[in-house]
Amino acid sequence: MCGISVIVALQNQSHTIDKTPNGSLPSGVDGVNLREDHDAAKLAKELDDSLNLIEHRGPDSRGQWISKDKHIAFGHVRLAINDLSPDGAQPFHDPDNTVHAVVNGELYDHERIREELVKTTGYKFKGRSDCEIVIALYKHYGISFLSQLRGEFALCLYDEKTKFFIAARDRYGIKPLFWTVVEGRLLIAAEAKAFLPLGWKPEWDVKSIRDAGWNFDQRTIFQGVNKVRPGHYLTCASFGHIETRQYWDVEYRDKHHIEHRTEQEMIAGVRDQMLKSIRLRLRADVPVGVYLSGGIDSSVIAGMVVHLVKEQGAHAGNDKELKRVNCFSIAFDEDSGYDESSIADRTAKWLDVKFHKKHMNEAALADRLDDAVWHCEHHNPDLNFIGKFALSEVPRENGFKVVLTGEGADENFGGYPMYLPDFLREPDHAWPQATLSDAERKHQCTKVEDETARYYASIGADASNRGENVASRQLNHITTPASMAAFQFNLFSPWTSCFGPADPRTCIANSVDGRVRDLITTKWHPLHSAEYVWTKGHLANNFLSCLGDRTEMAHSIEARTPFLDHHLTEYVNALPPSMKIRWDPTTASFKEKYVLREASKPFVTQELYERTKHPYSAPATWPADGPLHRKMAELVTEANVEALGFVDWKGGADMLVERAFGHGDALASRMCLVVAEWVVIGKRFGVKRAERPVGM
């Protein structure tokens, strides 16, 4: 894992200065002599300042490479995981010194790939780093090298001979990658804050915030700053034309394809794929631990790790403790209703692991809010991201850099309650053995629709947006997009209506390309359509950000996600919907993640095998006069809100703190939190006050 910052001077632009920059020059810069080349020295200093802002992503070392024509500058900060020697330092260069790359992430099965490349191409590798295979694969396969990569990554590569630049992101967006154009320069980095020393002046993208585009498409909350979307790559040819293309997408079987495998064959197949995925992710030159909560996702990972270590002789990285796996967790106050630590305690005891736990109370959440928001770079209507921020402190405090974590299981195995109406929307023709009659299916669909709406209303979300409209018709009437849009709040200043209606459901539908919309309408079961839009939206842009990379890398922690291994997900996506959600006629109830439960059974407690899904969340309401009340009162003031420019203080924002803490209003509590987070971002980033665009 690491952080990257890259500058590409576009046509007719150059890096020029009037004098040599003051202060010491950065060390470890390849390609140019900074003492003799003032333009290069200025560029190196800029890049060094940029890397300083993301040093948390790679505190172990840093490096730069600047092309002799100064059109390209690569910067890298390293979190050393594989090949701890200097040979693993970046940027990487091929033996001819004409292809250069920086890579953030972890590439699995690299030993096999390396061996094959040596045999077939004779490529001479410098060290043992997993990421060094990127250049060798590119030289052999061209752009198609991306299809050979397995793991989580964001990378930039430049071919000097062809003047070709490429930036790419992994299939699910586990690793972040942002880009913008400032003063004729293409800037690319692991976090937007890295752009601040490079001439970027942050402005709010009010339309993206209003229609939640930052959560569903390539936009961010900052004007002109975009994400390279999951499974996509950006190219710049000869420092001119910039475009993005897709190299991979989530796919599902035709809903009319009848499954001929037995149930036990499919369960065994899932178990085999999971064990392979986890085994690959245990390889490292540093110790590897596991995040453990009270849910089945993290628990089965811990259980399989214990099995692999104790029964099959695998190593959790280079951990010298060969028999006891290390697990990490946090606990909320027991009376909060959100604490799962007692279940995690029982699981840890059953597995006989070393269990490290940190307790989180209200004061601990309030103390970490500002820093957690700074690292996430976007808002979240739930305090759970601060819990994850605190959780990532625990492995670091115990000498660990790498953990395995359970993100992605709910997305692929039908784990979220909001999926249930879409599972019931059509019969499962792929599984004729299904015990759910058509009449019962229709009855249950109506019932769970009502239950879902009541649930969202109870946690302070909008439950009134679930009716039919053009957006729902584009996506075959699935209601998961309505659940995804349930936390969009109407706090905006009247002038923002110049952007048109704020309609996140339309934004979600429009973010799906035409090919996939046709598949959703004609080929895919509604459950799989729901999984697709959630995976492309919330998972990539929110969960893998503020509950993933950003809160983990804030503490220099590499988190590996076995459930998002594309070999595993492609297998799971080819299963019938009824293998993911199963109707039990004896109890008249549904079992979510059915095939995962069955595949996990040998590795988890009976308690977890039988337990229903509990979403990872923090309490929505808190008492008056407590640490969070004081924090919100400090941030959500008239002066701070007016400085944003797009929030209407007198239109309701002025009463948020009182409603949230004086009346225990869950909706107001979430709205208050979001406004507070905007205030933190505005201040920490120096975001310009939003104003109505001229001519609108």
Beta strands, then each sheet from edge to edge (+ up, - down):
strand 1: 2-9
strand 2: 29-30
strand 3: 61-66
strand 4: 72-78
strand 5: 92-93
strand 6: 99-107
strand 7: 151-159
strand 8: 164-169
strand 9: 178-182
strand 10: 185-189
strand 11: 226-227
strand 12: 232-237
strand 13: 242-246
strand 14: 288-291
strand 15: 326-331
strand 16: 354-359
strand 17: 402-404
strand 18: 558-560
strand 19: 581-584
strand 20: 589-592
sheet 1: 2+ 3+ 4- 1+ 10- 9+ 11-
sheet 2: 5+ 6- 7+ 8- 12+ 13-
sheet 3: 16+ 15+ 14+ 17+ 18+
sheet 4: 19+ 20-
end
